[in-house]
Amino acid sequence: MRSVLLSLVAVTFSFLFTQHTAAQTYYYIDAISVDPAEPTTADNITISLAGQLSSTGATIVSTNYMLMGNIVHISVNAADPGGLSVLVPHTEEVEIGTLPAGSYGILVDGDFILDSAPEFQHSFNVTEAGGPNCADLTIVSVQWATFNDTSIWVHVLNEEVGFDYPAFVLLNAEGDTIARETPNFFAIAAESWHTLEIHPGAELPVGEFTGSLHLWTGFFSEFVCSWDMNIDLCPASECVTVHPYIGNFGGAVVDGSFAWSINDDVGSVANGTFALSGEQQSDEADVCLPPANYTLVVTPLQEPAGGQLVIGMGGEAWGDAVQEPFPQVIPSQPLVFDVVPGCFDGMNGIDTQGMYEDLLEVRWLTGTVELRSLDGKTLGVVDVRDVLGRLVFTTNATNDRIRIELSTFGPYVIQARDRAVKFLAGGN
């Protein structure tokens, strides 16, 4: 609904802008606000048009509005019989009164005016009086799921339990759906995590982007809240806290110890020991890992102890985990998992260290990586990014080869000539 309303408003604004720029403008509208900011069906709504008159003699001749479906159409007519040519601040207030619950667009036109208010200020929502209040909700985060790149998690706090059968929808700045939730909660509790599946054919944003989060209730029967925000789906910190764990789900009480190790493509990055006893049939640890591919290896430190053991990795969100049965054999089967693959998928499909389609060659020397163009052509722009996708080096190479100093050990991606090669600094 909102994308349709905004499209109508945008088309109308384009027409009005063409008309008024061809004529004189006496009232420039810079901002639109709604009072109260989150109105209900019991509130008398006032829409304020803040801007500037073109001179000390300019005036607003008339202002009126008409409700056309879910569009509040405001017509403003200005005049300027003459005066000192300076801009004079002016706010025109339009009393709308009460409106039914729903999503509304604002369309402003008239004679000798120019509406330059931001697009997002041309819409607002009205909720049912006495019902759930959008102000009670706090959106803690909107982020990629910890262990897959097909889901986005929305972390929500709610002051008052409500919003029956909720469903969140994430949209980009153009109003296109990025991801949506299938309703599976009776209501939004004091704290909850909501899973939004990536919409088929969605163009996924890279880095920070401007988007909107919508909330529907009643199995998508009612649109109740929206938030315009700047979003980065990747974690703000360099690592994400995950929880390696072991648990016994029946068969017999297990009493024993189990060594665990988390490994990347270089070696162990974390390790410890799980302990199970008659009083404690599960154990876990906390580890902070950068986005990358990993394995969890668990090794029993005694003979098989019976029971039905499961090993796994838990994420920050409730129910966010990957796990598998643990048969207590040596060598044990490692649990393969990714940490926030939505933030490093670009590295998964590229070549390992070496040649890429007979075009580029990467060689690791002591403290230096050498990149060479195999066809002898100029390399051009060369970028080097670390495992988190951060740019650590860039240059415009005028030769067919270049040497880059990299003192920090770890995996990198080097990009040149529309190609990318993954290599390990300090490795072979």
Secondary structure, DSSP 8 states (H G I E B T S, - for coil): -HHHHHHHHHHHHHHHHHHHHTS--SEEEEEEEEESSS-BTTS-EEEEEEEEESSTT-EEEEEEEEEETTEEEEEEEEE------S-EEEEEEEEEE---SEEEEEEEE-SSEEE---GGGGEEEEB-TTS--GGGEEEEEEEE-SS-SSEEEEEEEESS-B-SS-EEEEEETTS-EEEEE----SSB-SEEEEEEEE-TT-----SSEEEEEEEEETTTTEEEEEEEEEE--S-SSS-EEEEEEEEE-SSS---EEEEEEEE-SSSEEEEEEEEE-SS--EEE--EEE-SEEEEEEEEESSS---S-EEEEEE-SSTT-EEEEE----SS---EEEEESGGGTHHHHTSB-SSEETTTEEEEEETTEEEEEETTS---EEEEEEETT--EEEEEEE-SSEEEEE--S-EEEEEEETTEEEEEEET--
